[in-house]
Amino acid sequence: MKAYIFPGQGAQFTGMGKELYESSAKAKALFDEANDILGFDIKSIMFSGTADELKQTKVTQPAVFIHSVAAALSNESFAPAMVAGHSLGEFSALVANGTLSFKDGVSLVSKRALAMQRACEINPSTMAAILGLDDAKVEEICASIKEEIVVAANYNCPGQLVISGSLKGIDIACEKLKAAGAKRAMVLQVGGAFHSPLMEPAREELAAAIQATTFSHPMCTIYQNVDAKPSSDVAVIKKNLVSQLTAPVRWTQSVQNMAKDGGSVFIECGPGKVLQGLVKKIAPEVEAMSI
């Protein structure tokens, strides 16, 4: 069974989507439609903008989303048995499996990016990658820091967990985690504490937009970040999508469940190859590739 997976923020690079745009009429139409929806020429920034321009909040998330969806929908052999997306990638997955229209997907992703930026400005915060320590130990140490907000945010693969929290909280946690035996505890260059309680203002803002959007019955199940379980129930999908901003991304568990449920070929749609690498570490028995 084919499982299609979609990357999140951080996969962007200058030139992304240019070859796809020039070689596929379907992809070209999607890129042009996104320009009209967003009200600015995002494809020019994607194709020839600088790294700094691509890092702009209003650009990064829509850029990865547009590239990912165009890669999937312009591929003649696209026939998913199941889908999943890492953080932002969950929106790409929901368009790819027919739950959301492309237009609504672009609009929601744009609103999500701006809401997250506003939340970051309210609460200066960050994230850190923790390598070489058991998930349970990372969770235990984060929970022990009572005076600051620090939580497990991205369960990327065994031995790789990203934590999220206040600036001071992340510093304290990194010191404690290194003392506990972590191979690395590296603060990431991100704008805020994504997938943590500090994103509550963004969650409230996005919730209203999601509730006002039409969701259709999907063509296949999606394994969502919040609970790593398969769903095709629109009410459940909406609820999980709202919760995602303040809850951890359970990527390890999602891939494990997809493989257990028959996913044997994992196909990454979008820029980069990060998810393929994670899949190979989580479920080495499956095949992983990209469109």
BALUMTOR-451882 format. One record per residue (C-alpha): x, y, z. Coordinates in pm, whole numbers, padded with zeros to 5 digits, always signed. Layout:
residues N
XYZ
...
This chain:
residues 291
+00000+00000+00000
+00121+00349-00088
+00148+00605+00193
+00202+00964+00080
+00375+01195+00328
+00414+01573+00323
+00694+01783+00481
+00665+02084+00708
+00835+02417+00760
+01212+02408+00713
+01207+02208+00388
+01209+02522+00171
+01497+02616-00061
+01555+02871-00336
+01441+02728-00669
+01177+02503-00514
+00901+02409-00757
+01053+02582-01062
+01113+02263-01259
+00767+02136-01166
+00606+02465-01275
+00781+02454-01611
+00708+02088-01683
+00347+02042-01566
+00038+02236-01678
-00147+02116-01366
+00129+02238-01135
+00153+02570-01323
-00221+02628-01273
-00191+02561-00899
+00106+02797-00857
-00075+03072-01049
-00394+03019-00848
-00195+03044-00522
-00050+03378-00635
-00404+03511-00686
-00528+03381-00349
-00231+03518-00151
-00223+03852-00331
+00151+03852-00397
+00393+03673-00632
+00500+03385-00410
+00622+03173-00699
+00889+03431-00790
+01020+03419-00433
+01018+03038-00443
+01196+03020-00779
+01455+03297-00738
+01422+03463-00396
+01693+03471-00133
+01701+03243+00171
+01599+03541+00386
+01299+03615+00163
+01192+03251+00183
+01214+03266+00564
+00942+03534+00581
+00649+03395+00777
+00394+03479+00509
+00611+03297+00251
+00760+02988+00416
+00452+02789+00508
+00251+02861+00189
+00561+02789-00023
+00616+02440+00121
+00241+02373+00102
+00209+02481-00264
+00513+02281-00373
+00393+01970-00189
+00037+01976-00320
+00148+02052-00676
+00397+01764-00666
+00122+01524-00558
-00168+01636-00773
+00034+01678-01092
+00169+01323-01065
-00026+01083-01288
+00033+00785-01061
-00086+00964-00744
-00318+00714-00574
-00284+00723-00195
-00405+00445+00032
-00320+00667+00329
-00162+01009+00390
+00013+01201+00668
+00192+01533+00699
+00450+01666+00945
+00304+01975+01117
+00228+02217+00829
+00237+01912+00599
-00092+01794+00748
-00267+02069+00548
-00096+01950+00228
-00209+01595+00304
-00569+01709+00354
-00577+01877+00013
-00411+01577-00150
-00673+01336-00013
-00964+01561-00107
-01067+01681+00240
-00983+02045+00160
-00996+02235-00168
-00665+02384-00284
-00807+02735-00245
-00916+02673+00115
-00586+02502+00190
-00383+02802+00073
-00605+03037+00273
-00583+02833+00595
-00206+02788+00568
-00159+03160+00517
-00378+03239+00819
-00194+02975+01024
+00146+03127+00942
+00042+03479+01038
-00134+03362+01356
+00179+03172+01461
+00393+03479+01396
+00167+03691+01618
+00182+03428+01894
+00563+03430+01874
+00567+03807+01918
+00350+03779+02232
+00574+03513+02390
+00941+03509+02280
+01028+03140+02269
+01217+02872+02078
+01278+02500+02019
+01573+02259+02055
+01661+01924+01899
+01755+01652+02148
+01953+01359+02009
+02043+01026+02163
+01807+01012+02459
+01493+00806+02518
+01165+00991+02469
+01053+00905+02822
+01368+01061+02972
+01321+01380+02769
+00957+01402+02879
+01056+01345+03243
+01316+01624+03240
+01084+01869+03064
+00812+01797+03323
+01060+01859+03605
+01108+02223+03499
+00814+02376+03687
+00909+02743+03666
+00907+02762+03284
+00710+02611+02993
+00903+02330+02823
+00737+02037+02643
+00812+01762+02394
+00703+01900+02054
+00817+01677+01765
+00863+01301+01801
+01063+01278+01477
+01217+00931+01509
+01365+00713+01783
+01646+00909+01948
+01541+01243+01793
+01291+01456+01980
+01241+01832+01949
+01139+02026+02259
+00958+02359+02265
+00919+02633+02525
+01022+02967+02670
+01375+03092+02601
+01485+03037+02961
+01304+02704+02981
+01481+02569+02673
+01821+02676+02811
+01753+02499+03143
+01623+02188+02967
+01922+02165+02733
+02165+02173+03025
+01971+01908+03214
+01933+01687+02907
+02306+01701+02828
+02381+01611+03189
+02143+01315+03151
+02339+01182+02853
+02194+01345+02541
+02443+01332+02252
+02328+01677+02143
+02091+01944+02272
+02086+02205+01999
+01873+02522+02003
+01707+02564+01663
+01684+02880+01452
+01306+02908+01466
+01074+03195+01544
+00899+03046+01844
+00779+02753+02052
+00567+02569+01797
+00349+02279+01917
+00349+02404+02275
+00102+02584+02505
+00269+02911+02399
+00087+02878+02065
-00256+02909+02233
-00328+03255+02081
-00264+03110+01734
-00476+02803+01809
-00775+03019+01898
-00731+03227+01583
-00695+02924+01355
-00988+02743+01518
-01230+03008+01394
-01093+02985+01039
-01110+02604+01036
-01467+02597+01165
-01570+02838+00889
-01414+02619+00617
-01588+02340+00426
-01429+01998+00477
-01525+01708+00247
-01514+01333+00309
-01158+01223+00221
-01067+00966-00044
-00843+00790+00210
-00754+00807+00577
-00514+01059+00723
-00289+00980+01020
-00291+01303+01216
-00012+01452+01426
-00212+01484+01747
-00297+01117+01803
-00114+00931+01520
-00437+00746+01443
-00614+00701+01107
-00922+00914+01052
-01170+00988+00777
-01426+01154+01005
-01449+01523+00916
-01540+01632+01271
-01239+01445+01415
-01008+01581+01145
-01114+01941+01220
-01073+01892+01596
-00725+01742+01557
-00619+02013+01314
-00709+02282+01567
-00533+02096+01851
-00219+02048+01644
-00074+02395+01713
-00043+02337+02088
+00008+01957+02085
+00315+01752+01989
+00373+01612+01640
+00368+01234+01689
+00553+01151+01368
+00728+00840+01500
+00398+00691+01614
+00220+00794+01290
+00472+00615+01069
+00469+00309+01296
+00089+00292+01275
+00086+00342+00898
+00337+00060+00851
+00139-00164+01089
-00178-00092+00889
-00020-00200+00560
+00179+00101+00439
+00473-00054+00255
+00586+00228+00022
+00619+00580+00168
+00634+00855-00094
+00741+01206+00010
+00571+01491-00180
+00738+01829-00162
+01077+01992-00114
+01362+01803+00047
+01404+01445+00167
+01385+01484+00544
+01078+01267+00594
+01225+00980+00392
+01521+00974+00625
+01296+00968+00930
+01079+00690+00784
+01388+00473+00727
+01484+00514+01093
+01132+00451+01223
+01031+00161+00997
+01338+00022+00817
+01129-00258+00666
+00933-00021+00436
+01041+00146+00112
+01083+00526+00117
+01115+00755-00186
+00997+01088-00326
+00791+01189-00629
